[in-house]
């Protein structure tokens, strides 16, 4: 049962008591309706029309069903929201509700001297309580319970006007007996039996179908709500992952932009010191290439999903053009193995990754007089494979677990 605030609990209990009072006083305030039922029975006998008996039975069944529903609903509201549910174990609450409702019917009959039908009310109460446990446990709605309860009570009231059940003490109050006696007088006993079944079976069936629909609807709503919450959590996780990825990309981009910026800065200082027009043209061209490289890096960051079909040679030439190789002691050997097919990639992003590895290879300590870097490209089943190997000292074993950490050197 869902949590209910103290103020709400008090309001519900008050509504429960008002419902019980309304159920107990309903026969008093509806005397006109009871007299109308008696009038219909008399009219049926006078005109010899059993249709008036059916109308009288319908009116009587409805009034009894409303009274039983009000008493039952009020009892449930009080029992399940008062201090009683804290003193009695949850599995005993339905029995307590049944007992109180039964006693209320007896009190109503004894104090106001009003007839009631215990033999039809008891099974109706049992069925309603069984359905209540299922419905309220799933939907937390007393409105749903009310709709189902009134159908069950209405259905069982029709048993009281069926002459075939008289031997089981069904329909022993004055009105029910009068309807059955009038039916016998009009030779309409079969009609009353058929009409009783015609109302009893559909309304009982309808009560169970309605309860099932309420439960299914509540479960579907719960599933939709749960899926919505899960979807919201997934979206939050995706947003967080995207933020982390963007942050990582920005850090990587900033790191990669340092190389062309250093190149531009160095060449700019050389421009001020040289007067050789040939060198000036070379420096300006290299500065322009560095600016283009920076622009392409930023573009690849903004349009990371853009890809194009290029030849492997074009990718290698692009990478080769971006490497700052002023040191003559560094030798890069490039070898292409097999028939290399065109590749579908984001050229700038792939080139950035390769250039970073090549720059690390160039800067890595080496114990030999000259540094040699082997750059090999070969064909595999799913595309191409690039292997970069240098003759430097290599990475120490203790550093291997950390080489994928951003910023670790």
PEKA-V487237 format. One record per pair of residues at least 6 apart in sequence whose C-alpha atoms are under 8 Angstrom apart, sorted by the first residue. I is the first residue (numbers start at 1). J is the second residue. D is the distance in Angstrom with one decimal. If there is no record, write none. Layout:
i=I j=J d=D
i=I j=J d=D
This chain:
i=1 j=137 d=6.8
i=1 j=140 d=7.0
i=2 j=140 d=7.3
i=9 j=81 d=6.0
i=9 j=82 d=7.6
i=12 j=77 d=6.4
i=12 j=78 d=7.5
i=12 j=81 d=7.2
i=13 j=77 d=6.0
i=13 j=78 d=5.0
i=13 j=81 d=6.4
i=13 j=82 d=6.8
i=15 j=74 d=7.2
i=15 j=77 d=7.6
i=16 j=73 d=7.0
i=16 j=74 d=3.9
i=16 j=75 d=6.4
i=16 j=76 d=7.5
i=16 j=77 d=5.0
i=16 j=78 d=5.4
i=17 j=74 d=5.9
i=17 j=75 d=7.7
i=17 j=78 d=7.0
i=18 j=74 d=7.3
i=19 j=70 d=5.4
i=19 j=71 d=6.5
i=19 j=73 d=7.1
i=19 j=74 d=4.8
i=20 j=70 d=6.0
i=20 j=71 d=4.8
i=20 j=72 d=7.8
i=20 j=73 d=7.8
i=20 j=74 d=5.0
i=20 j=75 d=6.9
i=21 j=71 d=8.0
i=22 j=67 d=7.9
i=22 j=70 d=6.9
i=23 j=66 d=7.6
i=23 j=67 d=4.7
i=23 j=68 d=7.0
i=23 j=69 d=7.8
i=23 j=70 d=5.0
i=23 j=71 d=5.3
i=24 j=67 d=7.2
i=24 j=71 d=7.3
i=24 j=104 d=7.8
i=24 j=108 d=5.8
i=26 j=67 d=6.5
i=27 j=34 d=8.0
i=27 j=114 d=7.8
i=33 j=59 d=8.0
i=34 j=60 d=7.5
i=37 j=56 d=5.0
i=37 j=57 d=7.9
i=37 j=59 d=6.8
i=37 j=60 d=6.9
i=38 j=56 d=7.6
i=38 j=175 d=7.4
i=40 j=52 d=5.6
i=40 j=53 d=6.7
i=40 j=55 d=7.5
i=40 j=56 d=5.8
i=41 j=52 d=6.6
i=41 j=53 d=5.7
i=41 j=56 d=6.5
i=41 j=178 d=7.5
i=41 j=179 d=6.5
i=41 j=182 d=7.1
i=43 j=49 d=8.0
i=43 j=52 d=7.0
i=44 j=50 d=5.9
i=44 j=51 d=7.3
i=44 j=52 d=5.1
i=44 j=53 d=6.1
i=44 j=182 d=7.7
i=45 j=182 d=6.4
i=45 j=185 d=7.8
i=45 j=186 d=7.1
i=48 j=186 d=6.4
i=49 j=186 d=7.8
i=50 j=183 d=7.0
i=50 j=186 d=7.0
i=50 j=188 d=6.5
i=53 j=179 d=6.3
i=53 j=182 d=7.8
i=53 j=183 d=7.4
i=54 j=192 d=7.5
i=54 j=195 d=7.7
i=56 j=179 d=7.8
i=57 j=158 d=7.4
i=57 j=161 d=6.8
i=57 j=176 d=7.8
i=57 j=179 d=7.2
i=58 j=158 d=7.8
i=60 j=175 d=7.9
i=61 j=154 d=5.8
i=61 j=157 d=5.0
i=61 j=158 d=6.3
i=62 j=154 d=6.0
i=64 j=153 d=7.8
i=64 j=154 d=7.5
i=64 j=157 d=7.2
i=65 j=150 d=5.9
i=65 j=151 d=7.9
i=65 j=153 d=4.8
i=65 j=154 d=4.8
i=65 j=157 d=7.1
i=66 j=150 d=6.6
i=66 j=153 d=8.0
i=68 j=105 d=7.9
i=68 j=153 d=6.9
i=69 j=146 d=7.1
i=69 j=149 d=6.2
i=69 j=150 d=5.7
i=69 j=153 d=7.1
i=71 j=101 d=6.2
i=71 j=104 d=7.2
i=71 j=105 d=8.0
i=72 j=97 d=7.7
i=72 j=101 d=5.8
i=72 j=125 d=8.0
i=73 j=142 d=8.0
i=73 j=146 d=6.9
i=75 j=97 d=6.1
i=75 j=100 d=7.0
i=75 j=101 d=6.4
i=76 j=97 d=6.2
i=79 j=85 d=6.3
i=79 j=93 d=7.2
i=79 j=96 d=7.8
i=79 j=97 d=6.7
i=80 j=93 d=7.4
i=85 j=93 d=7.0
i=94 j=129 d=6.4
i=98 j=125 d=6.7
i=98 j=126 d=7.4
i=98 j=129 d=7.6
i=102 j=122 d=7.6
i=105 j=116 d=7.3
i=108 j=114 d=6.8
i=109 j=115 d=5.7
i=109 j=116 d=6.5
i=115 j=173 d=5.3
i=115 j=174 d=7.1
i=116 j=173 d=6.3
i=117 j=160 d=7.8
i=117 j=170 d=7.2
i=117 j=171 d=6.5
i=117 j=172 d=6.9
i=117 j=173 d=6.8
i=119 j=169 d=7.0
i=119 j=170 d=6.1
i=120 j=156 d=5.9
i=120 j=157 d=6.8
i=120 j=159 d=7.3
i=120 j=160 d=7.3
i=120 j=170 d=6.7
i=121 j=153 d=7.4
i=121 j=156 d=7.3
i=124 j=152 d=6.2
i=124 j=153 d=5.8
i=124 j=156 d=6.4
i=125 j=153 d=7.9
i=127 j=152 d=7.7
i=128 j=148 d=7.6
i=128 j=149 d=5.7
i=128 j=152 d=6.8
i=131 j=145 d=7.9
i=131 j=208 d=7.8
i=131 j=211 d=7.0
i=132 j=145 d=6.0
i=134 j=215 d=7.7
i=135 j=141 d=7.8
i=135 j=144 d=7.3
i=135 j=145 d=6.7
i=135 j=211 d=6.3
i=135 j=214 d=7.1
i=135 j=215 d=6.0
i=136 j=142 d=7.0
i=136 j=144 d=7.9
i=136 j=145 d=7.0
i=138 j=215 d=5.9
i=138 j=218 d=6.4
i=138 j=219 d=7.2
i=139 j=214 d=7.2
i=139 j=215 d=6.5
i=139 j=218 d=5.5
i=144 j=211 d=7.7
i=144 j=214 d=7.0
i=148 j=207 d=5.1
i=148 j=208 d=7.7
i=148 j=210 d=6.7
i=148 j=211 d=6.5
i=149 j=207 d=7.6
i=151 j=203 d=5.7
i=151 j=204 d=6.8
i=151 j=206 d=7.5
i=151 j=207 d=5.8
i=152 j=203 d=6.7
i=152 j=204 d=5.7
i=152 j=207 d=6.2
i=154 j=200 d=7.9
i=154 j=203 d=7.5
i=155 j=199 d=6.3
i=155 j=200 d=4.3
i=155 j=201 d=7.3
i=155 j=203 d=5.4
i=155 j=204 d=6.1
i=156 j=200 d=6.3
i=158 j=196 d=5.0
i=158 j=197 d=7.6
i=158 j=199 d=6.8
i=158 j=200 d=6.0
i=159 j=165 d=7.2
i=159 j=170 d=7.0
i=159 j=171 d=7.4
i=159 j=196 d=5.9
i=159 j=197 d=7.6
i=159 j=200 d=7.1
i=160 j=166 d=7.8
i=160 j=170 d=5.2
i=160 j=171 d=3.9
i=160 j=172 d=7.7
i=160 j=176 d=6.1
i=161 j=171 d=6.0
i=161 j=176 d=5.4
i=161 j=177 d=7.4
i=161 j=179 d=6.5
i=161 j=180 d=6.0
i=161 j=192 d=6.8
i=161 j=193 d=7.7
i=161 j=196 d=6.9
i=162 j=171 d=7.8
i=162 j=180 d=7.0
i=162 j=189 d=7.5
i=162 j=192 d=5.6
i=162 j=193 d=4.7
i=162 j=196 d=5.9
i=163 j=180 d=5.9
i=163 j=189 d=6.3
i=163 j=192 d=7.2
i=163 j=193 d=6.5
i=164 j=193 d=6.8
i=165 j=171 d=7.9
i=166 j=172 d=7.7
i=171 j=177 d=6.1
i=180 j=189 d=7.2
i=180 j=192 d=7.8
i=183 j=189 d=5.2
i=183 j=192 d=7.0
i=248 j=406 d=8.0
i=249 j=301 d=7.5
i=253 j=297 d=7.2
i=253 j=298 d=7.6
i=253 j=301 d=7.7
i=256 j=352 d=7.5
i=256 j=356 d=7.7
i=257 j=294 d=6.2
i=257 j=297 d=7.8
i=260 j=290 d=5.0
i=260 j=291 d=7.1
i=260 j=293 d=7.2
i=260 j=294 d=6.7
i=261 j=290 d=7.4
i=263 j=287 d=7.2
i=263 j=290 d=7.1
i=264 j=287 d=5.3
i=264 j=290 d=6.8
i=264 j=291 d=8.0
i=267 j=283 d=6.0
i=267 j=284 d=8.0
i=267 j=287 d=6.9
i=268 j=283 d=8.0
i=270 j=283 d=8.0
i=271 j=280 d=6.4
i=271 j=283 d=7.1
i=274 j=280 d=7.3
i=293 j=322 d=7.7
i=296 j=348 d=6.6
i=297 j=348 d=6.4
i=297 j=349 d=7.4
i=297 j=352 d=7.8
i=300 j=306 d=7.9
i=300 j=346 d=7.6
i=300 j=348 d=6.0
i=300 j=349 d=6.2
i=301 j=349 d=8.0
i=304 j=346 d=7.3
i=304 j=349 d=7.7
i=305 j=346 d=7.4
i=306 j=346 d=6.1
i=307 j=344 d=6.3
i=307 j=345 d=4.8
i=307 j=346 d=4.4
i=307 j=347 d=7.3
i=308 j=344 d=5.3
i=308 j=345 d=5.6
i=308 j=346 d=6.3
i=308 j=347 d=7.4
i=309 j=342 d=6.4
i=309 j=343 d=5.5
i=309 j=344 d=4.3
i=309 j=345 d=6.5
i=310 j=342 d=5.6
i=310 j=343 d=5.6
i=310 j=344 d=6.5
i=310 j=345 d=7.6
i=311 j=341 d=7.1
i=311 j=342 d=4.6
i=311 j=343 d=6.3
i=312 j=340 d=7.0
i=312 j=341 d=7.5
i=312 j=342 d=6.3
i=312 j=343 d=6.8
i=315 j=347 d=6.8
i=315 j=351 d=7.1
i=318 j=351 d=7.5
i=319 j=351 d=5.9
i=319 j=354 d=7.3
i=319 j=355 d=6.3
i=322 j=355 d=7.5
i=323 j=355 d=7.0
i=323 j=358 d=8.0
i=323 j=359 d=7.4
i=329 j=369 d=7.5
i=329 j=370 d=4.8
i=329 j=371 d=6.2
i=330 j=362 d=7.4
i=330 j=370 d=5.9
i=330 j=371 d=4.8
i=330 j=372 d=6.0
i=330 j=373 d=7.7
i=331 j=370 d=7.5
i=331 j=371 d=6.2
i=331 j=372 d=4.8
i=331 j=373 d=6.2
i=332 j=372 d=5.9
i=332 j=373 d=4.8
i=332 j=374 d=6.1
i=332 j=375 d=7.1
i=333 j=372 d=7.4
i=333 j=373 d=6.1
i=333 j=374 d=4.9
i=333 j=375 d=5.8
i=334 j=374 d=6.2
i=334 j=375 d=4.7
i=334 j=376 d=5.9
i=335 j=374 d=7.9
i=335 j=375 d=6.3
i=335 j=376 d=4.9
i=335 j=377 d=6.4
i=336 j=376 d=6.0
i=336 j=377 d=5.0
i=336 j=378 d=6.2
i=337 j=376 d=7.4
i=337 j=377 d=6.1
i=337 j=378 d=4.8
i=337 j=379 d=7.0
i=338 j=378 d=6.3
i=338 j=379 d=6.3
i=339 j=379 d=7.2
i=340 j=378 d=7.2
i=340 j=379 d=6.1
i=340 j=384 d=7.4
i=341 j=383 d=7.8
i=343 j=383 d=7.3
i=357 j=388 d=7.9
i=358 j=388 d=7.6
i=361 j=373 d=7.3
i=361 j=389 d=7.9
i=361 j=390 d=6.4
i=361 j=392 d=7.6
i=362 j=371 d=7.8
i=362 j=373 d=7.9
i=364 j=392 d=6.2
i=364 j=393 d=7.6
i=364 j=394 d=8.0
i=365 j=392 d=5.7
i=365 j=393 d=6.2
i=366 j=391 d=6.8
i=366 j=392 d=4.2
i=366 j=393 d=5.6
i=367 j=392 d=6.7
i=367 j=393 d=6.9
i=368 j=391 d=7.8
i=368 j=392 d=7.8
i=371 j=390 d=7.2
i=371 j=391 d=6.3
i=371 j=392 d=7.2
i=372 j=390 d=5.7
i=372 j=391 d=6.0
i=373 j=388 d=7.0
i=373 j=389 d=5.7
i=373 j=390 d=4.3
i=373 j=391 d=6.9
i=374 j=387 d=7.8
i=374 j=388 d=5.7
i=374 j=389 d=5.1
i=374 j=390 d=6.2
i=375 j=386 d=7.3
i=375 j=387 d=6.0
i=375 j=388 d=4.8
i=375 j=389 d=6.8
i=376 j=386 d=5.8
i=376 j=387 d=5.1
i=376 j=388 d=6.5
i=377 j=384 d=6.8
i=377 j=385 d=5.7
i=377 j=386 d=4.7
i=377 j=387 d=6.5
i=378 j=384 d=5.7
i=378 j=385 d=5.3
i=378 j=386 d=6.7
i=379 j=385 d=6.2
i=402 j=408 d=6.9
i=403 j=409 d=7.2
